[in-house]
Amino acid sequence: MTTRRTEKIARVIKESVSYTLLTRLSDPRIQGLVTITEVEVTPDLRQAVVYLSVVGVEPAAQQLTLKAIRHAAGVIQTALGRSLTSRYVPHLRFEADQKV
């Protein structure tokens, strides 16, 4: 069951992570077009799963891109902490979106 608060936090996470990927990360392992398709936040707002889609590259490069983004999770989470006004910054987990 999602509440209005978890939906708002998910939207802020999606916007912040997208902006951080676009502006702050310059890792050459990140290839193709990376899109955040969905963010799921737990009801206690402590954890969030960010689903990513990588388009325009072969599957091996997609896995390398996902690995690079997971490696940069600290940078992404720090940037997210500046965007949120809540007490806790959710721990982010990045997963490939299998629905796409």
C-alpha positions as CSV (number, residue, x, y, z in Angstrom):
1,M,0.0,0.0,0.0
2,T,1.5,3.3,-1.0
3,T,0.7,6.5,0.7
4,R,0.9,10.0,-0.6
5,R,4.2,10.5,1.4
6,T,5.9,7.5,-0.1
7,E,4.8,8.5,-3.6
8,K,6.3,12.0,-3.0
9,I,9.5,10.6,-1.7
10,A,9.7,8.2,-4.7
11,R,9.2,11.1,-7.1
12,V,12.0,13.2,-5.4
13,I,14.3,10.2,-5.5
14,K,13.6,9.6,-9.2
15,E,14.3,13.3,-10.0
16,S,17.4,13.6,-7.9
17,V,19.0,10.3,-9.1
18,S,18.3,11.3,-12.7
19,Y,19.8,14.7,-12.2
20,T,22.9,13.2,-10.5
21,L,23.4,10.6,-13.2
22,L,23.2,13.3,-15.8
23,T,25.4,16.0,-14.2
24,R,27.7,14.5,-11.5
25,L,28.8,11.1,-12.8
26,S,31.4,11.0,-15.6
27,D,32.3,7.3,-15.3
28,P,33.3,5.9,-18.8
29,R,31.6,2.6,-17.8
30,I,28.2,4.3,-18.0
31,Q,27.1,3.8,-21.6
32,G,23.9,4.1,-23.5
33,L,20.7,5.9,-22.4
34,V,20.0,5.3,-18.7
35,T,16.4,5.8,-17.7
36,I,14.9,5.4,-14.2
37,T,11.7,3.6,-14.8
38,E,10.4,3.2,-11.2
39,V,11.3,3.8,-7.6
40,E,9.8,1.7,-4.8
41,V,10.1,3.1,-1.3
42,T,9.4,1.0,1.8
43,P,6.7,2.3,4.2
44,D,9.3,3.2,6.8
45,L,11.1,5.3,4.2
46,R,14.4,3.6,5.1
47,Q,15.1,1.8,1.8
48,A,14.3,2.4,-1.8
49,V,14.8,0.2,-4.9
50,V,15.6,2.2,-8.1
51,Y,14.8,0.4,-11.3
52,L,17.0,1.3,-14.3
53,S,16.7,0.7,-18.0
54,V,19.8,1.0,-20.2
55,V,19.0,1.3,-23.9
56,G,21.3,1.5,-26.9
57,V,24.0,-1.0,-25.9
58,E,24.5,-4.7,-25.8
59,P,23.7,-6.7,-22.7
60,A,27.3,-6.9,-21.5
61,A,27.6,-3.0,-21.5
62,Q,24.2,-2.8,-19.7
63,Q,25.6,-4.9,-16.9
64,L,28.8,-2.8,-16.8
65,T,26.7,0.4,-16.6
66,L,24.6,-1.1,-13.8
67,K,27.8,-2.1,-11.9
68,A,29.2,1.5,-12.3
69,I,26.0,3.0,-11.0
70,R,26.0,0.7,-8.0
71,H,29.6,1.7,-7.4
72,A,28.6,5.3,-7.4
73,A,25.8,4.8,-4.9
74,G,27.5,6.8,-2.2
75,V,27.7,9.9,-4.5
76,I,24.1,9.5,-5.6
77,Q,22.9,9.0,-2.0
78,T,24.8,12.1,-0.8
79,A,23.2,14.2,-3.5
80,L,19.8,12.8,-2.6
81,G,20.4,13.8,1.0
82,R,20.6,17.4,-0.1
83,S,17.3,17.1,-2.0
84,L,15.3,15.5,0.8
85,T,13.9,17.3,3.9
86,S,13.2,14.1,5.8
87,R,15.1,12.9,8.8
88,Y,16.5,9.8,7.0
89,V,17.9,9.4,3.6
90,P,16.7,6.0,2.2
91,H,19.3,3.4,1.4
92,L,19.3,3.1,-2.4
93,R,19.5,-0.3,-4.2
94,F,19.8,-0.2,-8.0
95,E,18.2,-3.0,-10.1
96,A,17.8,-3.6,-13.8
97,D,14.2,-3.2,-14.9
98,Q,13.2,-6.6,-16.3
99,K,9.8,-5.3,-17.6
100,V,11.4,-3.2,-20.4
